Amino acid sequence: MITKLTVEFFKTLERVEIELGLVNVFVGANGSGKSNLLEAVGVLSAAADGKVNDQVLLQRGVRPGLQQLYKSAFTERLPPHIFFGAQNDNSSYEVALHNPMNDTKPWRYKTESWIQGTKNLASRSPAMADNPNTEVGLAYARAIEMKPGSPGLNLLNQLRNFVVFSPTTPVLRGTAPESQPRQPVGIHGGRLPDAVGELLTLAKKNKRAAKVCEDALRLIDWAKDFRCESADKVPLSAAAGSSPRVIRFVDRYMREGRNVLSGYDASEGALYVLFLAVLGAHEGSPQFCAVDNADHGLNPRLAQALFKHLCAWILSASEPRQILLTTHSPQVLDGLPLQDERVRLFTVARTDAGRSVIRRVEVNEKLLAMAEKGWTLSRLWVMGHLGGMPNV
């Protein structure tokens, strides 16, 4: 598990350091810097994987942009580089990158440090006489020499496989192609029917996966059943996509023979529940990932219940899984078991000078006292008691 993230001079994040749990929820105003944090981890992921350029960043869900906009510009003199770092209990990976002002060139490594315990696994700096190719990561090259299961390699692999998911309704429905395909699901929700089918297969032999599927069905309250099916066996509109496999739902209220519908006709909320279930329990889902705007298409009460279940899905994994989530839905907060140290809530706001500040909301005596008076977390946030609310 990654315990600490550090970002310096990336967009609105001039200097940010946060200590993570397994489930990490970030709330704040539009433009406060929530997505910037996720994308900063995406850049760190690319650096850990050996190369940083537009194509590699897109594959991790980082929005493409002008190179000069990646670097903080709060003063007339721009900082010389952008810094990123991550730690677990025994290891750390840190990198300072030069991002080129010419959009056609890759980013360059200025400094790089990969440490396990007291052992320096890889390091570079401009002062090195034999500094290798600065367009390629040194830790990535040295990783081949590491024994599987070592803390340092585990940290690097978690970073390398990180991705920011941003599911969209057309891709979830199968009516639009996935621009960034991945296993088990694409960044925008592509391949969802196949991933759901694989999760249901896993559920036949894995109690945890079975429980996740049961929870997901309970959250889709109008459905009696769901499964992955060949498209030719499910009623489909001619306007639907031509994916060979679709999600088949059985409506619990409609009469037999008229109660089968596909993911194309189902509510987007149902598809989103299944998308998060895949991230929570599919064996191929990344151990470390993020979902931007994680309340996508959800009724407030469903959002609260889904996040409660998502926390349980992540926390019950036999191998630690870790997720970063951004949301604008107050009700999501009421589904978070913040008494569990592994679940953490952060508010994101910008100072009067425009810099993003990220602050953890901890359960303390004051918060508990207000809860006893009937104040929910959602109400506390909306009323401005937690921070991260726009002054409009």
C-alpha positions, 0 to 999 in steps of 0.5 A: 500500500502506498502511504504517502504522496508528494507533488510539487509544482504541478498545475495548482499543486505547488507543494502538496503532501498527503498520507493515504488510506486504502479508500481515499475520497476527495471533495471540493469545488470545481477547479479546486485541484482534485483532478490535478492530484489524480493526474499528478499520480498519473505522471508519476506512474508513467515515470515509474514505468520508464517514459513520460510522453502524451501517449503514455499519459493518455493511457493512464487517463491523464488529459492531454494539454499544452506542456507549459500548462503542466508546470505551476506558474504562480510567480514570474519565474517558473520552477525548473522542474516538477517533483513527484514522490510516493512511499510505502512502509519500507520503500520510496520512489521520487522523481524530478522531471523537466517537461518540454515546452515543445509538445513533440518531445518527451519529458526528461528525468532530472533526478530519480531515487528508488530506495528500499529500506536503507538500500539505494536501488537506483538514483540519478542526478545531473551531477552524475558523470555517466548519467544515462539517457534522461528520456528513460527511467532508471528505476524501470531499467533496474526493476528487472534485477529485483526479486518478485515480492520485494517491497521496492518492486511492489511499490514500483509495480503499484505505481506503474499500473495506476490509471485514472478511470473516467467512465462515460455513459456511451462507452458503458452502453457500448454505443461509443468505442473505447479510446483507451482500452485496458484489462479488465475495463477501459478507462472510459468503461469499454469492455464492461460486459466481458468484465462483468461476465468474468466477475460472475465466473469468478463468483462461482468459486470465490466468496468475496466476488460472489458477495460483491455480485450480490451487493451489486444486484441489490443496489440495482433494485429493479433488476432480478438478475444480470449477466453477460450474454451474446448480443444476438440473444438479447433484444437490441435496438438497431441504434445499439452498438455492435459489440459481440457481448452485452450485459443482459438484465432481467427486470423484476417488475415486467411480465415474463417475455417482456422483461429482458433488456440490455445495457443499451436500454438499462439505466446508466446508474446500473452500469456504473454500479457494475463498473465499480464492482469490477474495479472492486473485485475483478482479479485483473483490476489494478491494485492502485487506481482512481476514479474521477467524478465517481458519483457519475449518473447516480441518485444521491441515495444510491451514491451513498449506498454504493460508496458504502459497499465500495469501501467494504469491497476494497477493504475485504480484498485478500491482497491490498487494493487502493483507490482514489475517488473524487466526487461532488455529491454530499451524500457520498460522504454519509456512506464512508466509514471514517472510523476505519483508519483505512478510509480517508476523506480529504477536502480540496480548496484553493487559497486566495493566491490560487494554490491547492490545499488538501486537508484530511477530515479526521473523526475527532471529538468535535465531529462526533459531538456534532454527529450526536446533534444530528449533523451528518457529514454531508450537511457539515460539508454543504454548510462549509464546516469541513472546507472544500466548498466554493465561496459563491 
